[in-house]
Structures are given as C-alpha cells and as structure tokens.
Amino acid sequence: MRIIAGRFKGHTLHTVPGESVRSTADRVKESLFNIIVGVSEEAEVLDLFCGAGSLGLEALSREPPMSPSSISPVARSIAPNAI
C-alpha cells in the first residue's frame, strides 16, 4: 500500500498485522479524491475507519492540503506512516 499522489507520492505505508484491516484500494482513493476536489478544494477528510491511515495521509499529501481528522486506537500503527 502507498500514497498515490501529492508530495508524498510513492511512499509505502505500514499496515496493522493480520487480516483484520483492509486498506482502501488505489483506484478507490484516486476516484474519491477526484470527486472531493471537484466539489470543494477546501474539503476536510475524516478517516473514521482508519486502518493504516491511508486516506488521511493521502489528504495530507495533496495540494492544497486537505485537513485530515483522526481519532482511533490504531493510531500507533499509522504513526510510522506519518513520518
């Protein structure tokens, strides 16, 4: 899994061990952000079901930056991805 666009494009993301967390596919992320930017360039992204944090980190990677919100017990596993 990786960041697909923006200043962190290509950055590999770490995931939670096991199969309990399924990451958002690259095609889905691309479509989602194309829709969001088409509606509002000042959108906020809430990665509510954050596993690896790919949606929130994807939002941070894009210009203009979208502000991600994250409240999750999985935060420890996404910390290495945010560095």
DOSE-52208 format. One record per residue: x, y, z of N, C-alpha, C in turn; residue number from 0. Coordinates in Angstrom, 2 decimals. Layout:
<nodes>
+---------+---------+---------+---------+---------+---------+---------+---------+---------+-------+
:    n.c1 :    n.c2 :    n.c3 :   ca.c1 :   ca.c2 :   ca.c3 :    c.c1 :    c.c2 :    c.c3 : bakol :
+---------+---------+---------+---------+---------+---------+---------+---------+---------+-------+
:       X :       Y :       Z :       X :       Y :       Z :       X :       Y :       Z :   NUM :
...
+---------+---------+---------+---------+---------+---------+---------+---------+---------+-------+
</nodes>
This chain:
<nodes>
+---------+---------+---------+---------+---------+---------+---------+---------+---------+-------+
:    n.c1 :    n.c2 :    n.c3 :   ca.c1 :   ca.c2 :   ca.c3 :    c.c1 :    c.c2 :    c.c3 : bakol :
+---------+---------+---------+---------+---------+---------+---------+---------+---------+-------+
:    0.84 :   -1.15 :    0.00 :    0.00 :    0.00 :    0.00 :    0.90 :    1.23 :    0.00 :     0 :
:    0.41 :    2.32 :   -0.65 :    1.25 :    3.50 :   -0.81 :    0.39 :    4.75 :   -0.98 :     1 :
:    1.04 :    5.90 :   -0.89 :    0.41 :    7.18 :   -1.20 :    0.43 :    7.31 :   -2.72 :     2 :
:   -0.69 :    7.69 :   -3.33 :   -0.76 :    7.68 :   -4.79 :   -0.56 :    9.03 :   -5.46 :     3 :
:   -0.63 :   10.14 :   -4.68 :   -0.49 :   11.46 :   -5.30 :    0.05 :   12.47 :   -4.29 :     4 :
:    0.49 :   13.60 :   -4.83 :    0.94 :   14.68 :   -3.96 :    2.41 :   14.59 :   -3.63 :     5 :
:    2.80 :   15.37 :   -2.62 :    4.22 :   15.48 :   -2.30 :    4.82 :   14.21 :   -1.70 :     6 :
:    3.99 :   13.29 :   -1.20 :    4.50 :   12.02 :   -0.65 :    4.20 :   10.84 :   -1.57 :     7 :
:    3.92 :   11.12 :   -2.83 :    3.58 :   10.09 :   -3.80 :    4.61 :    8.96 :   -3.79 :     8 :
:    4.13 :    7.72 :   -3.74 :    5.00 :    6.55 :   -3.77 :    5.46 :    6.07 :   -2.41 :     9 :
:    5.20 :    6.87 :   -1.36 :    5.61 :    6.48 :    0.00 :    4.86 :    5.21 :    0.41 :    10 :
:    5.59 :    4.20 :    0.83 :    5.00 :    2.93 :    1.25 :    4.45 :    3.06 :    2.67 :    11 :
:    3.26 :    2.52 :    2.89 :    2.61 :    2.60 :    4.19 :    2.67 :    1.25 :    4.92 :    12 :
:    2.85 :    1.32 :    6.21 :    2.84 :    0.12 :    7.05 :    1.39 :   -0.19 :    7.43 :    13 :
:    1.08 :   -1.44 :    7.63 :   -0.28 :   -1.81 :    7.99 :   -0.31 :   -2.57 :    9.31 :    14 :
:   -1.51 :   -2.72 :    9.82 :   -1.72 :   -3.50 :   11.03 :   -1.49 :   -4.96 :   10.66 :    15 :
:   -0.73 :   -5.71 :   11.47 :   -0.51 :   -7.13 :   11.16 :   -1.82 :   -7.91 :   11.12 :    16 :
:   -1.86 :   -8.90 :   10.27 :   -3.05 :   -9.75 :   10.18 :   -3.99 :   -9.29 :    9.08 :    17 :
:   -5.15 :   -9.91 :    9.05 :   -6.12 :   -9.59 :    8.01 :   -7.35 :   -8.88 :    8.55 :    18 :
:   -7.25 :   -8.30 :    9.75 :   -8.40 :   -7.64 :   10.35 :   -8.64 :   -6.25 :    9.77 :    19 :
:   -7.66 :   -5.68 :    9.08 :   -7.78 :   -4.35 :    8.49 :   -7.57 :   -4.46 :    6.99 :    20 :
:   -8.55 :   -3.95 :    6.24 :   -8.43 :   -3.94 :    4.78 :   -8.22 :   -2.51 :    4.33 :    21 :
:   -7.20 :   -2.28 :    3.55 :   -6.87 :   -0.94 :    3.09 :   -7.69 :   -0.56 :    1.87 :    22 :
:   -7.85 :    0.75 :    1.71 :   -8.58 :    1.27 :    0.55 :   -7.71 :    1.11 :   -0.70 :    23 :
:   -8.29 :    0.55 :   -1.73 :   -7.56 :    0.33 :   -2.98 :   -7.16 :    1.66 :   -3.62 :    24 :
:   -6.04 :    1.66 :   -4.35 :   -5.54 :    2.87 :   -5.01 :   -6.59 :    3.49 :   -5.94 :    25 :
:   -7.29 :    2.66 :   -6.70 :   -8.31 :    3.17 :   -7.62 :   -9.44 :    3.87 :   -6.88 :    26 :
:   -9.81 :    3.33 :   -5.73 :  -10.87 :    3.94 :   -4.93 :  -10.40 :    5.27 :   -4.37 :    27 :
:   -9.16 :    5.33 :   -3.84 :   -8.62 :    6.59 :   -3.32 :   -8.56 :    7.65 :   -4.41 :    28 :
:   -8.08 :    7.28 :   -5.58 :   -7.99 :    8.23 :   -6.68 :   -9.37 :    8.78 :   -7.05 :    29 :
:  -10.34 :    7.91 :   -7.18 :  -11.70 :    8.35 :   -7.51 :  -12.29 :    9.23 :   -6.42 :    30 :
:  -12.10 :    8.83 :   -5.17 :  -12.64 :    9.59 :   -4.04 :  -12.08 :   11.01 :   -4.01 :    31 :
:  -10.77 :   11.17 :   -4.14 :  -10.17 :   12.49 :   -4.09 :  -10.49 :   13.32 :   -5.32 :    32 :
:  -10.67 :   12.69 :   -6.47 :  -11.11 :   13.42 :   -7.66 :  -12.51 :   14.01 :   -7.44 :    33 :
:  -13.37 :   13.24 :   -6.81 :  -14.73 :   13.72 :   -6.51 :  -14.68 :   14.85 :   -5.49 :    34 :
:  -13.91 :   14.64 :   -4.40 :  -13.83 :   15.65 :   -3.33 :  -13.30 :   16.97 :   -3.87 :    35 :
:  -12.22 :   16.94 :   -4.64 :  -11.63 :   18.16 :   -5.18 :  -12.58 :   18.82 :   -6.18 :    36 :
:  -13.34 :   18.02 :   -6.91 :  -14.32 :   18.55 :   -7.85 :  -15.43 :   19.32 :   -7.16 :    37 :
:  -15.74 :   18.95 :   -5.94 :  -16.80 :   19.61 :   -5.18 :  -16.25 :   20.82 :   -4.42 :    38 :
:  -15.12 :   20.64 :   -3.75 :  -14.55 :   21.72 :   -2.94 :  -13.06 :   21.49 :   -2.76 :    39 :
:  -12.27 :   22.49 :   -3.07 :  -10.83 :   22.36 :   -2.87 :  -10.43 :   22.57 :   -1.42 :    40 :
:  -11.36 :   22.99 :   -0.57 :  -11.09 :   23.19 :    0.85 :  -11.79 :   22.14 :    1.70 :    41 :
:  -11.90 :   20.94 :    1.18 :  -12.59 :   19.87 :    1.87 :  -11.79 :   19.37 :    3.07 :    42 :
:  -12.49 :   18.83 :    4.05 :  -11.85 :   18.16 :    5.17 :  -12.12 :   16.68 :    5.05 :    43 :
:  -11.14 :   15.87 :    5.43 :  -11.25 :   14.42 :    5.31 :  -11.25 :   13.80 :    6.70 :    44 :
:  -12.23 :   12.98 :    6.98 :  -12.29 :   12.25 :    8.24 :  -12.06 :   10.78 :    7.93 :    45 :
:  -10.92 :   10.27 :    8.33 :  -10.58 :    8.86 :    8.10 :  -11.13 :    8.09 :    9.30 :    46 :
:  -12.44 :    7.97 :    9.36 :  -13.14 :    7.43 :   10.52 :  -12.78 :    5.97 :   10.82 :    47 :
:  -12.65 :    5.17 :    9.80 :  -12.32 :    3.76 :    9.99 :  -10.86 :    3.53 :    9.62 :    48 :
:  -10.00 :    4.33 :   10.20 :   -8.58 :    4.35 :    9.90 :   -7.92 :    3.01 :   10.24 :    49 :
:   -7.29 :    2.43 :    9.26 :   -6.52 :    1.20 :    9.49 :   -5.05 :    1.55 :    9.44 :    50 :
:   -4.57 :    1.85 :    8.23 :   -3.18 :    2.29 :    8.06 :   -3.11 :    3.81 :    7.93 :    51 :
:   -4.26 :    4.46 :    7.93 :   -4.30 :    5.91 :    7.80 :   -4.12 :    6.39 :    6.37 :    52 :
:   -4.33 :    5.51 :    5.40 :   -4.04 :    5.86 :    4.01 :   -4.88 :    7.02 :    3.49 :    53 :
:   -6.15 :    7.11 :    3.86 :   -6.97 :    8.21 :    3.37 :   -6.55 :    9.54 :    3.97 :    54 :
:   -6.32 :    9.57 :    5.28 :   -5.88 :   10.80 :    5.93 :   -4.51 :   11.25 :    5.44 :    55 :
:   -3.59 :   10.30 :    5.30 :   -2.25 :   10.63 :    4.83 :   -2.26 :   11.05 :    3.36 :    56 :
:   -3.14 :   10.44 :    2.58 :   -3.31 :   10.84 :    1.18 :   -3.79 :   12.29 :    1.12 :    57 :
:   -4.72 :   12.65 :    2.02 :   -5.23 :   14.03 :    2.07 :   -4.10 :   15.00 :    2.42 :    58 :
:   -3.25 :   14.63 :    3.38 :   -2.13 :   15.49 :    3.76 :   -1.13 :   15.67 :    2.61 :    59 :
:   -1.00 :   14.65 :    1.79 :   -0.03 :   14.66 :    0.70 :   -0.43 :   15.60 :   -0.43 :    60 :
:   -1.72 :   15.85 :   -0.56 :   -2.22 :   16.61 :   -1.71 :   -2.16 :   18.11 :   -1.48 :    61 :
:   -2.07 :   18.85 :   -2.59 :   -2.09 :   20.32 :   -2.56 :   -3.36 :   20.80 :   -3.25 :    62 :
:   -4.08 :   21.78 :   -2.73 :   -3.85 :   22.35 :   -1.40 :   -4.14 :   21.29 :   -0.35 :    63 :
:   -3.46 :   21.39 :    0.78 :   -3.65 :   20.34 :    1.78 :   -5.07 :   20.27 :    2.30 :    64 :
:   -5.60 :   19.07 :    2.36 :   -6.89 :   18.83 :    3.00 :   -6.58 :   18.49 :    4.44 :    65 :
:   -7.41 :   18.88 :    5.36 :   -7.10 :   18.60 :    6.76 :   -7.73 :   17.29 :    7.20 :    66 :
:   -6.92 :   16.30 :    7.55 :   -7.45 :   15.02 :    8.00 :   -7.75 :   15.05 :    9.49 :    67 :
:   -8.76 :   14.33 :    9.88 :   -9.07 :   14.15 :   11.29 :   -8.82 :   12.69 :   11.62 :    68 :
:   -8.24 :   12.43 :   12.76 :   -8.02 :   11.02 :   13.12 :   -8.16 :   10.82 :   14.61 :    69 :
:   -9.12 :    9.97 :   14.97 :   -9.30 :    9.56 :   16.36 :   -9.48 :    8.05 :   16.28 :    70 :
:   -8.44 :    7.30 :   16.68 :   -8.51 :    5.87 :   16.50 :   -7.51 :    5.16 :   17.39 :    71 :
:   -7.89 :    3.99 :   17.92 :   -6.92 :    3.21 :   18.67 :   -5.82 :    2.64 :   17.78 :    72 :
:   -5.98 :    2.74 :   16.48 :   -4.99 :    2.22 :   15.54 :   -3.89 :    3.27 :   15.29 :    73 :
:   -3.97 :    4.40 :   15.99 :   -3.03 :    5.50 :   15.76 :   -1.57 :    5.06 :   15.88 :    74 :
:   -1.30 :    4.13 :   16.78 :    0.09 :    3.65 :   16.92 :    0.61 :    3.04 :   15.63 :    75 :
:   -0.26 :    2.36 :   14.91 :    0.20 :    1.70 :   13.68 :    0.33 :    2.68 :   12.51 :    76 :
:   -0.34 :    3.84 :   12.57 :   -0.19 :    4.79 :   11.47 :    0.93 :    5.79 :   11.72 :    77 :
:    1.41 :    5.89 :   12.96 :    2.48 :    6.86 :   13.28 :    3.70 :    6.69 :   12.36 :    78 :
:    4.20 :    5.47 :   12.11 :    5.36 :    5.34 :   11.21 :    5.06 :    5.82 :    9.79 :    79 :
:    3.80 :    5.77 :    9.38 :    3.43 :    6.21 :    8.04 :    3.45 :    7.73 :    7.91 :    80 :
:    3.23 :    8.43 :    9.03 :    3.17 :    9.89 :    9.01 :    4.54 :   10.53 :    9.06 :    81 :
:    5.58 :    9.75 :    9.29 :    6.94 :   10.31 :    9.40 :    7.57 :   10.43 :    8.05 :    82 :
+---------+---------+---------+---------+---------+---------+---------+---------+---------+-------+
</nodes>
